[in-house]
Amino acid sequence: MTARDWDAEIDRWTERFREIADPPEPFATALREGWTPEARQTLIDEASTYAEHTEGLLAQITSAGWDLVRFDAKFGSCGTCEKYVGRAYSLTGEHPELPSPPPLPICPACRHTLNLLTPFFLQSTGRDIDDLAAESVPFDERDR
Ligand SMILES: [Zn+2]
């Protein structure tokens, strides 16, 4: 896994959030007042820590033999990341009907999670893999 260039991502997302209604913080402030070096560094630290943490968590899930996850938005979503919320993904390719998950965080502002989708839970919702596949949303490389 290659390290992400957070400076470049922040520049890219700052431009993108100009076009989106209600941009998330800290982008909303930066769009009004410009980036301060402190605000930028804080975001880089938080986003990279979050990316590492998520990567560790997913490594644990896959090494335990699990594959199915659901993209959740406990802390909200920006307009770009919103379309992935509630969708199912296959971590290891064990379920080829489903796409592999988006990189987390997708944008540097959002803090989504990929939560284990156990067969038991899936059954309790009255749905199956085909249902999940029918409404799946593969990661769009333009959201990178
Ligand atoms: Zn987002």
Backbone and ligand atoms as CSV (ligand in chain L), in Angstrom:
chain,resi,resn,atom,element,x,y,z
A,1,MET,N,N,0.856,-1.195,0.000
A,1,MET,CA,C,0.000,0.000,0.000
A,1,MET,C,C,0.891,1.243,0.000
A,2,THR,N,N,0.697,2.095,-0.986
A,2,THR,CA,C,1.520,3.300,-1.069
A,2,THR,C,C,0.950,4.388,-0.166
A,3,ALA,N,N,1.841,5.190,0.397
A,3,ALA,CA,C,1.411,6.282,1.274
A,3,ALA,C,C,0.648,7.323,0.460
A,4,ARG,N,N,-0.354,7.908,1.079
A,4,ARG,CA,C,-1.140,8.911,0.372
A,4,ARG,C,C,-0.486,10.284,0.504
A,5,ASP,N,N,-0.598,11.061,-0.551
A,5,ASP,CA,C,-0.071,12.425,-0.548
A,5,ASP,C,C,-1.169,13.356,-0.045
A,6,TRP,N,N,-1.224,13.517,1.271
A,6,TRP,CA,C,-2.344,14.252,1.872
A,6,TRP,C,C,-2.371,15.713,1.446
A,7,ASP,N,N,-1.196,16.319,1.275
A,7,ASP,CA,C,-1.179,17.720,0.821
A,7,ASP,C,C,-1.888,17.856,-0.520
A,8,ALA,N,N,-1.547,16.950,-1.437
A,8,ALA,CA,C,-2.165,16.995,-2.762
A,8,ALA,C,C,-3.659,16.704,-2.662
A,9,GLU,N,N,-4.017,15.754,-1.801
A,9,GLU,CA,C,-5.446,15.430,-1.650
A,9,GLU,C,C,-6.224,16.616,-1.089
A,10,ILE,N,N,-5.640,17.295,-0.109
A,10,ILE,CA,C,-6.328,18.445,0.491
A,10,ILE,C,C,-6.525,19.544,-0.556
A,11,ASP,N,N,-5.510,19.769,-1.371
A,11,ASP,CA,C,-5.659,20.768,-2.443
A,11,ASP,C,C,-6.791,20.380,-3.386
A,12,ARG,N,N,-6.782,19.103,-3.772
A,12,ARG,CA,C,-7.790,18.624,-4.723
A,12,ARG,C,C,-9.194,18.741,-4.137
A,13,TRP,N,N,-9.348,18.300,-2.870
A,13,TRP,CA,C,-10.680,18.320,-2.252
A,13,TRP,C,C,-11.129,19.742,-1.933
A,14,THR,N,N,-10.193,20.636,-1.653
A,14,THR,CA,C,-10.573,22.031,-1.422
A,14,THR,C,C,-11.253,22.576,-2.677
A,15,GLU,N,N,-10.657,22.286,-3.834
A,15,GLU,CA,C,-11.259,22.739,-5.098
A,15,GLU,C,C,-12.613,22.077,-5.327
A,16,ARG,N,N,-12.682,20.782,-5.043
A,16,ARG,CA,C,-13.929,20.061,-5.272
A,16,ARG,C,C,-15.048,20.567,-4.357
A,17,PHE,N,N,-14.699,20.868,-3.110
A,17,PHE,CA,C,-15.726,21.311,-2.155
A,17,PHE,C,C,-16.247,22.716,-2.464
A,18,ARG,N,N,-15.549,23.444,-3.328
A,18,ARG,CA,C,-16.089,24.735,-3.775
A,18,ARG,C,C,-17.419,24.546,-4.498
A,19,GLU,N,N,-17.555,23.406,-5.161
A,19,GLU,CA,C,-18.724,23.142,-6.002
A,19,GLU,C,C,-19.842,22.440,-5.245
A,20,ILE,N,N,-19.581,22.055,-3.996
A,20,ILE,CA,C,-20.549,21.257,-3.240
A,20,ILE,C,C,-21.219,22.117,-2.177
A,21,ALA,N,N,-22.529,22.018,-2.069
A,21,ALA,CA,C,-23.251,22.726,-1.020
A,21,ALA,C,C,-22.866,22.143,0.336
A,22,ASP,N,N,-22.764,22.986,1.353
A,22,ASP,CA,C,-22.412,22.535,2.709
A,22,ASP,C,C,-21.143,21.697,2.764
A,23,PRO,N,N,-20.011,22.246,2.379
A,23,PRO,CA,C,-18.762,21.465,2.501
A,23,PRO,C,C,-18.473,21.172,3.968
A,24,PRO,N,N,-17.834,20.031,4.243
A,24,PRO,CA,C,-17.537,19.654,5.639
A,24,PRO,C,C,-16.401,20.501,6.194
A,25,GLU,N,N,-16.330,20.591,7.522
A,25,GLU,CA,C,-15.159,21.183,8.172
A,25,GLU,C,C,-14.012,20.192,8.094
A,26,PRO,N,N,-12.761,20.647,8.072
A,26,PRO,CA,C,-12.339,22.054,8.119
A,26,PRO,C,C,-12.319,22.743,6.762
A,27,PHE,N,N,-12.871,22.071,5.720
A,27,PHE,CA,C,-12.829,22.663,4.384
A,27,PHE,C,C,-13.700,23.921,4.294
A,28,ALA,N,N,-14.846,23.916,5.009
A,28,ALA,CA,C,-15.739,25.075,4.946
A,28,ALA,C,C,-15.002,26.334,5.411
A,29,THR,N,N,-14.291,26.227,6.540
A,29,THR,CA,C,-13.528,27.369,7.054
A,29,THR,C,C,-12.419,27.756,6.089
A,30,ALA,N,N,-11.713,26.744,5.556
A,30,ALA,CA,C,-10.609,27.025,4.639
A,30,ALA,C,C,-11.112,27.708,3.366
A,31,LEU,N,N,-12.311,27.374,2.936
A,31,LEU,CA,C,-12.852,28.000,1.731
A,31,LEU,C,C,-13.207,29.466,2.001
A,32,ARG,N,N,-13.599,29.759,3.236
A,32,ARG,CA,C,-13.911,31.154,3.590
A,32,ARG,C,C,-12.642,31.963,3.846
A,33,GLU,N,N,-11.689,31.351,4.567
A,33,GLU,CA,C,-10.568,32.131,5.100
A,33,GLU,C,C,-9.206,31.689,4.575
A,34,GLY,N,N,-9.159,30.630,3.794
A,34,GLY,CA,C,-7.876,30.083,3.356
A,34,GLY,C,C,-7.352,29.117,4.412
A,35,TRP,N,N,-6.432,28.232,3.999
A,35,TRP,CA,C,-5.842,27.275,4.935
A,35,TRP,C,C,-4.790,27.955,5.789
A,36,THR,N,N,-4.819,27.725,7.098
A,36,THR,CA,C,-3.667,28.079,7.920
A,36,THR,C,C,-2.779,26.837,7.955
A,37,PRO,N,N,-1.454,27.021,8.127
A,37,PRO,CA,C,-0.569,25.853,8.202
A,37,PRO,C,C,-0.990,24.915,9.326
A,38,GLU,N,N,-1.496,25.472,10.434
A,38,GLU,CA,C,-1.909,24.647,11.577
A,38,GLU,C,C,-3.119,23.791,11.217
A,39,ALA,N,N,-4.120,24.419,10.613
A,39,ALA,CA,C,-5.346,23.687,10.273
A,39,ALA,C,C,-5.032,22.562,9.289
A,40,ARG,N,N,-4.161,22.875,8.364
A,40,ARG,CA,C,-3.780,21.892,7.356
A,40,ARG,C,C,-3.038,20.715,7.987
A,41,GLN,N,N,-2.098,21.025,8.865
A,41,GLN,CA,C,-1.320,19.963,9.503
A,41,GLN,C,C,-2.208,19.097,10.399
A,42,THR,N,N,-3.135,19.738,11.108
A,42,THR,CA,C,-4.056,18.981,11.958
A,42,THR,C,C,-4.856,17.992,11.125
A,43,LEU,N,N,-5.351,18.459,9.987
A,43,LEU,CA,C,-6.140,17.584,9.117
A,43,LEU,C,C,-5.282,16.438,8.580
A,44,ILE,N,N,-4.048,16.745,8.177
A,44,ILE,CA,C,-3.152,15.699,7.671
A,44,ILE,C,C,-2.905,14.649,8.757
A,45,ASP,N,N,-2.642,15.123,9.984
A,45,ASP,CA,C,-2.389,14.192,11.090
A,45,ASP,C,C,-3.603,13.308,11.355
A,46,GLU,N,N,-4.778,13.930,11.411
A,46,GLU,CA,C,-5.992,13.170,11.716
A,46,GLU,C,C,-6.325,12.180,10.608
A,47,ALA,N,N,-6.219,12.633,9.369
A,47,ALA,CA,C,-6.580,11.762,8.239
A,47,ALA,C,C,-5.602,10.595,8.119
A,48,SER,N,N,-4.303,10.862,8.306
A,48,SER,CA,C,-3.341,9.768,8.149
A,48,SER,C,C,-3.442,8.779,9.313
A,49,THR,N,N,-3.692,9.287,10.512
A,49,THR,CA,C,-3.906,8.387,11.648
A,49,THR,C,C,-5.130,7.510,11.410
A,50,TYR,N,N,-6.181,8.137,10.898
A,50,TYR,CA,C,-7.409,7.401,10.637
A,50,TYR,C,C,-7.190,6.324,9.568
A,51,ALA,N,N,-6.440,6.671,8.535
A,51,ALA,CA,C,-6.159,5.711,7.461
A,51,ALA,C,C,-5.386,4.511,8.007
A,52,GLU,N,N,-4.381,4.781,8.850
A,52,GLU,CA,C,-3.592,3.700,9.440
A,52,GLU,C,C,-4.435,2.814,10.340
A,53,HIS,N,N,-5.238,3.469,11.161
A,53,HIS,CA,C,-6.103,2.751,12.094
A,53,HIS,C,C,-7.052,1.824,11.320
A,54,THR,N,N,-7.663,2.351,10.271
A,54,THR,CA,C,-8.610,1.577,9.472
A,54,THR,C,C,-7.921,0.398,8.804
A,55,GLU,N,N,-6.733,0.657,8.292
A,55,GLU,CA,C,-5.982,-0.404,7.626
A,55,GLU,C,C,-5.695,-1.549,8.609
A,56,GLY,N,N,-5.316,-1.208,9.834
A,56,GLY,CA,C,-5.056,-2.211,10.855
A,56,GLY,C,C,-6.288,-3.027,11.187
A,57,LEU,N,N,-7.396,-2.309,11.295
A,57,LEU,CA,C,-8.668,-2.956,11.626
A,57,LEU,C,C,-9.093,-3.935,10.526
A,58,LEU,N,N,-8.961,-3.507,9.285
A,58,LEU,CA,C,-9.362,-4.364,8.163
A,58,LEU,C,C,-8.432,-5.570,8.045
A,59,ALA,N,N,-7.160,-5.376,8.382
A,59,ALA,CA,C,-6.220,-6.503,8.365
A,59,ALA,C,C,-6.648,-7.545,9.399
A,60,GLN,N,N,-7.108,-7.063,10.556
A,60,GLN,CA,C,-7.585,-7.990,11.591
A,60,GLN,C,C,-8.819,-8.751,11.129
A,61,ILE,N,N,-9.751,-8.019,10.534
A,61,ILE,CA,C,-10.994,-8.651,10.068
A,61,ILE,C,C,-10.691,-9.726,9.029
A,62,THR,N,N,-9.823,-9.399,8.057
A,62,THR,CA,C,-9.539,-10.378,7.001
A,62,THR,C,C,-8.735,-11.552,7.546
A,63,SER,N,N,-7.804,-11.289,8.476
A,63,SER,CA,C,-7.016,-12.410,8.993
A,63,SER,C,C,-7.874,-13.323,9.861
A,64,ALA,N,N,-8.988,-12.800,10.363
A,64,ALA,CA,C,-9.916,-13.651,11.111
A,64,ALA,C,C,-10.840,-14.425,10.179
A,65,GLY,N,N,-10.688,-14.210,8.872
A,65,GLY,CA,C,-11.456,-14.984,7.910
A,65,GLY,C,C,-12.749,-14.345,7.459
A,66,TRP,N,N,-12.981,-13.075,7.841
A,66,TRP,CA,C,-14.202,-12.402,7.424
A,66,TRP,C,C,-13.980,-11.654,6.120
A,67,ASP,N,N,-15.070,-11.462,5.392
A,67,ASP,CA,C,-14.937,-10.814,4.083
A,67,ASP,C,C,-15.922,-9.666,3.872
A,68,LEU,N,N,-17.154,-9.856,4.339
A,68,LEU,CA,C,-18.209,-8.879,4.037
A,68,LEU,C,C,-18.206,-7.719,5.017
A,69,VAL,N,N,-18.241,-6.497,4.487
A,69,VAL,CA,C,-18.343,-5.313,5.333
A,69,VAL,C,C,-19.372,-4.345,4.755
A,70,ARG,N,N,-19.855,-3.501,5.634
A,70,ARG,CA,C,-20.775,-2.448,5.199
A,70,ARG,C,C,-20.160,-1.094,5.527
A,71,PHE,N,N,-20.301,-0.177,4.590
A,71,PHE,CA,C,-19.780,1.190,4.745
A,71,PHE,C,C,-20.769,1.991,5.584
A,72,ASP,N,N,-20.324,2.452,6.735
A,72,ASP,CA,C,-21.210,3.174,7.644
A,72,ASP,C,C,-20.733,4.599,7.900
A,73,ALA,N,N,-21.688,5.448,8.230
A,73,ALA,CA,C,-21.390,6.868,8.439
A,73,ALA,C,C,-21.925,7.349,9.775
A,74,LYS,N,N,-21.287,6.887,10.840
A,74,LYS,CA,C,-21.723,7.287,12.166
A,74,LYS,C,C,-21.558,8.794,12.383
A,75,PHE,N,N,-20.513,9.360,11.791
A,75,PHE,CA,C,-20.210,10.775,12.034
A,75,PHE,C,C,-20.587,11.662,10.849
A,76,GLY,N,N,-21.511,11.181,10.018
A,76,GLY,CA,C,-21.947,12.004,8.897
A,76,GLY,C,C,-21.081,11.828,7.666
A,77,SER,N,N,-21.534,12.438,6.568
A,77,SER,CA,C,-20.869,12.303,5.280
A,77,SER,C,C,-20.909,13.608,4.522
A,78,CYS,N,N,-19.901,13.824,3.700
A,78,CYS,CA,C,-19.987,14.949,2.780
A,78,CYS,C,C,-20.789,14.494,1.558
A,79,GLY,N,N,-21.127,15.417,0.692
A,79,GLY,CA,C,-21.947,15.120,-0.478
A,79,GLY,C,C,-21.319,14.112,-1.418
A,80,THR,N,N,-19.998,14.022,-1.415
A,80,THR,CA,C,-19.324,13.084,-2.316
A,80,THR,C,C,-19.316,11.668,-1.751
A,81,CYS,N,N,-19.034,11.540,-0.470
A,81,CYS,CA,C,-18.903,10.206,0.142
A,81,CYS,C,C,-20.259,9.564,0.441
A,82,GLU,N,N,-21.301,10.387,0.490
A,82,GLU,CA,C,-22.631,9.938,0.902
A,82,GLU,C,C,-23.141,8.735,0.107
A,83,LYS,N,N,-22.806,8.685,-1.184
A,83,LYS,CA,C,-23.379,7.622,-2.030
A,83,LYS,C,C,-22.926,6.211,-1.645
A,84,TYR,N,N,-21.844,6.113,-0.861
A,84,TYR,CA,C,-21.339,4.795,-0.473
A,84,TYR,C,C,-21.958,4.284,0.832
A,85,VAL,N,N,-22.648,5.169,1.539
A,85,VAL,CA,C,-23.163,4.807,2.866
A,85,VAL,C,C,-24.204,3.685,2.777
A,86,GLY,N,N,-24.009,2.652,3.614
A,86,GLY,CA,C,-24.950,1.539,3.665
A,86,GLY,C,C,-24.672,0.467,2.620
A,87,ARG,N,N,-23.688,0.687,1.751
A,87,ARG,CA,C,-23.387,-0.299,0.702
A,87,ARG,C,C,-22.457,-1.379,1.240
A,88,ALA,N,N,-22.528,-2.543,0.618
A,88,ALA,CA,C,-21.709,-3.675,1.056
A,88,ALA,C,C,-20.499,-3.847,0.137
A,89,TYR,N,N,-19.408,-4.328,0.737
A,89,TYR,CA,C,-18.166,-4.533,-0.003
A,89,TYR,C,C,-17.521,-5.848,0.406
A,90,SER,N,N,-16.713,-6.382,-0.510
A,90,SER,CA,C,-15.974,-7.623,-0.251
A,90,SER,C,C,-14.506,-7.272,-0.040
A,91,LEU,N,N,-13.991,-7.565,1.156
A,91,LEU,CA,C,-12.599,-7.196,1.481
A,91,LEU,C,C,-11.594,-8.022,0.708
A,92,THR,N,N,-11.864,-9.330,0.588
A,92,THR,CA,C,-10.855,-10.237,0.039
A,92,THR,C,C,-11.188,-10.750,-1.361
A,93,GLY,N,N,-12.388,-10.430,-1.865
A,93,GLY,CA,C,-12.791,-10.957,-3.156
A,93,GLY,C,C,-13.514,-12.280,-3.028
A,94,GLU,N,N,-13.766,-12.712,-1.791
A,94,GLU,CA,C,-14.493,-13.964,-1.561
A,94,GLU,C,C,-15.909,-13.893,-2.134
A,95,HIS,N,N,-16.483,-12.684,-2.188
A,95,HIS,CA,C,-17.788,-12.470,-2.805
A,95,HIS,C,C,-17.610,-11.589,-4.039
A,96,PRO,N,N,-17.321,-12.239,-5.192
A,96,PRO,CA,C,-17.006,-11.466,-6.401
A,96,PRO,C,C,-18.184,-10.643,-6.920
A,97,GLU,N,N,-19.397,-10.908,-6.397
A,97,GLU,CA,C,-20.547,-10.098,-6.816
A,97,GLU,C,C,-20.429,-8.679,-6.278
A,98,LEU,N,N,-19.605,-8.522,-5.231
A,98,LEU,CA,C,-19.499,-7.222,-4.582
A,98,LEU,C,C,-18.156,-6.565,-4.888
A,99,PRO,N,N,-18.152,-5.218,-4.963
A,99,PRO,CA,C,-16.896,-4.517,-5.238
A,99,PRO,C,C,-15.976,-4.486,-4.012
A,100,SER,N,N,-14.698,-4.171,-4.227
A,100,SER,CA,C,-13.818,-3.961,-3.074
A,100,SER,C,C,-14.088,-2.572,-2.498
A,101,PRO,N,N,-13.813,-2.416,-1.201
A,101,PRO,CA,C,-14.227,-1.186,-0.525
A,101,PRO,C,C,-13.427,0.039,-0.955
A,102,PRO,N,N,-14.023,1.222,-0.778
A,102,PRO,CA,C,-13.285,2.462,-1.033
A,102,PRO,C,C,-12.132,2.594,-0.032
A,103,PRO,N,N,-11.104,3.365,-0.371
A,103,PRO,CA,C,-10.049,3.646,0.606
A,103,PRO,C,C,-10.619,4.544,1.700
A,104,LEU,N,N,-10.209,4.306,2.936
A,104,LEU,CA,C,-10.692,5.168,4.020
A,104,LEU,C,C,-9.547,5.987,4.602
A,105,PRO,N,N,-9.760,7.266,4.905
A,105,PRO,CA,C,-10.960,8.009,4.532
A,105,PRO,C,C,-10.997,8.276,3.026
A,106,ILE,N,N,-12.214,8.397,2.454
A,106,ILE,CA,C,-12.303,8.732,1.031
A,106,ILE,C,C,-11.825,10.171,0.861
A,107,CYS,N,N,-12.584,11.116,1.369
A,107,CYS,CA,C,-12.079,12.492,1.398
A,107,CYS,C,C,-11.413,12.698,2.754
A,108,PRO,N,N,-10.497,13.661,2.874
A,108,PRO,CA,C,-9.779,13.823,4.147
A,108,PRO,C,C,-10.672,14.252,5.313
A,109,ALA,N,N,-11.897,14.695,5.029
A,109,ALA,CA,C,-12.759,15.206,6.101
A,109,ALA,C,C,-13.629,14.129,6.742
A,110,CYS,N,N,-14.050,13.145,5.983
A,110,CYS,CA,C,-15.022,12.172,6.489
A,110,CYS,C,C,-14.353,11.061,7.294
A,111,ARG,N,N,-15.075,10.532,8.270
A,111,ARG,CA,C,-14.561,9.441,9.124
A,111,ARG,C,C,-15.541,8.278,9.093
A,112,HIS,N,N,-15.595,7.603,7.951
A,112,HIS,CA,C,-16.499,6.467,7.812
A,112,HIS,C,C,-15.876,5.211,8.384
A,113,THR,N,N,-16.697,4.202,8.560
A,113,THR,CA,C,-16.180,2.919,9.018
A,113,THR,C,C,-16.685,1.815,8.101
A,114,LEU,N,N,-15.913,0.721,8.061
A,114,LEU,CA,C,-16.351,-0.484,7.367
A,114,LEU,C,C,-16.634,-1.502,8.456
A,115,ASN,N,N,-17.893,-1.838,8.628
A,115,ASN,CA,C,-18.273,-2.739,9.707
A,115,ASN,C,C,-18.598,-4.126,9.187
A,116,LEU,N,N,-18.154,-5.087,9.971
A,116,LEU,CA,C,-18.353,-6.485,9.643
A,116,LEU,C,C,-19.828,-6.800,9.417
A,117,LEU,N,N,-20.089,-7.473,8.328
A,117,LEU,CA,C,-21.450,-7.893,7.996
A,117,LEU,C,C,-21.463,-9.415,8.116
A,118,THR,N,N,-21.924,-9.911,9.236
A,118,THR,CA,C,-21.896,-11.363,9.436
A,118,THR,C,C,-23.083,-12.014,8.732
A,119,PRO,N,N,-22.936,-13.291,8.349
A,119,PRO,CA,C,-24.054,-14.008,7.717
A,119,PRO,C,C,-25.299,-13.973,8.610
A,120,PHE,N,N,-25.067,-14.063,9.914
A,120,PHE,CA,C,-26.190,-14.044,10.854
A,120,PHE,C,C,-26.936,-12.717,10.785
A,121,PHE,N,N,-26.179,-11.625,10.795
A,121,PHE,CA,C,-26.805,-10.308,10.720
A,121,PHE,C,C,-27.550,-10.139,9.396
A,122,LEU,N,N,-26.879,-10.556,8.325
A,122,LEU,CA,C,-27.483,-10.430,6.999
A,122,LEU,C,C,-28.814,-11.182,6.941
A,123,GLN,N,N,-28.800,-12.391,7.488
A,123,GLN,CA,C,-30.013,-13.212,7.508
A,123,GLN,C,C,-31.116,-12.518,8.315
A,124,SER,N,N,-30.722,-11.886,9.421
A,124,SER,CA,C,-31.709,-11.223,10.281
A,124,SER,C,C,-32.354,-10.033,9.582
A,125,THR,N,N,-31.688,-9.486,8.549
A,125,THR,CA,C,-32.281,-8.366,7.824
A,125,THR,C,C,-33.190,-8.866,6.701
A,126,GLY,N,N,-33.228,-10.192,6.497
A,126,GLY,CA,C,-34.090,-10.759,5.467
A,126,GLY,C,C,-33.540,-10.545,4.057
A,127,ARG,N,N,-32.239,-10.286,3.951
A,127,ARG,CA,C,-31.672,-10.016,2.638
A,127,ARG,C,C,-30.503,-10.963,2.390
A,128,ASP,N,N,-30.092,-11.045,1.135
A,128,ASP,CA,C,-28.959,-11.922,0.824
A,128,ASP,C,C,-27.932,-11.196,-0.043
A,129,ILE,N,N,-26.888,-11.935,-0.420
A,129,ILE,CA,C,-25.797,-11.335,-1.200
A,129,ILE,C,C,-26.308,-10.720,-2.500
A,130,ASP,N,N,-27.252,-11.382,-3.144
A,130,ASP,CA,C,-27.768,-10.856,-4.411
A,130,ASP,C,C,-28.423,-9.491,-4.217
A,131,ASP,N,N,-29.149,-9.328,-3.084
A,131,ASP,CA,C,-29.744,-8.023,-2.796
A,131,ASP,C,C,-28.654,-6.959,-2.642
A,132,LEU,N,N,-27.619,-7.322,-1.886
A,132,LEU,CA,C,-26.526,-6.373,-1.658
A,132,LEU,C,C,-25.824,-6.028,-2.969
A,133,ALA,N,N,-25.644,-7.059,-3.808
A,133,ALA,CA,C,-24.955,-6.840,-5.088
A,133,ALA,C,C,-25.776,-5.926,-5.991
A,134,ALA,N,N,-27.112,-6.092,-5.947
A,134,ALA,CA,C,-27.982,-5.307,-6.831
A,134,ALA,C,C,-27.889,-3.813,-6.526
A,135,GLU,N,N,-27.630,-3.484,-5.265
A,135,GLU,CA,C,-27.582,-2.063,-4.916
A,135,GLU,C,C,-26.159,-1.594,-4.599
A,136,SER,N,N,-25.164,-2.393,-4.988
A,136,SER,CA,C,-23.787,-2.042,-4.644
A,136,SER,C,C,-23.306,-0.818,-5.428
A,137,VAL,N,N,-22.390,-0.080,-4.827
A,137,VAL,CA,C,-21.812,1.102,-5.462
A,137,VAL,C,C,-20.287,0.968,-5.433
A,138,PRO,N,N,-19.695,0.550,-6.565
A,138,PRO,CA,C,-18.236,0.430,-6.613
A,138,PRO,C,C,-17.591,1.806,-6.411
A,139,PHE,N,N,-16.394,1.791,-5.852
A,139,PHE,CA,C,-15.691,3.050,-5.649
A,139,PHE,C,C,-15.374,3.693,-6.993
A,140,ASP,N,N,-15.709,4.962,-7.119
A,140,ASP,CA,C,-15.450,5.730,-8.338
A,140,ASP,C,C,-14.070,6.375,-8.209
A,141,GLU,N,N,-13.159,6.006,-9.109
A,141,GLU,CA,C,-11.782,6.513,-9.030
A,141,GLU,C,C,-11.711,8.050,-9.070
A,142,ARG,N,N,-12.754,8.677,-9.575
A,142,ARG,CA,C,-12.765,10.151,-9.593
A,142,ARG,C,C,-12.951,10.723,-8.195
A,143,ASP,N,N,-13.345,9.861,-7.231
A,143,ASP,CA,C,-13.492,10.320,-5.846
A,143,ASP,C,C,-12.206,10.163,-5.056
A,144,ARG,N,N,-11.126,9.807,-5.733
A,144,ARG,CA,C,-9.867,9.601,-5.041
A,144,ARG,C,C,-9.158,10.928,-4.831
L,1,ZN,ZN,ZN,-16.309,12.928,2.407
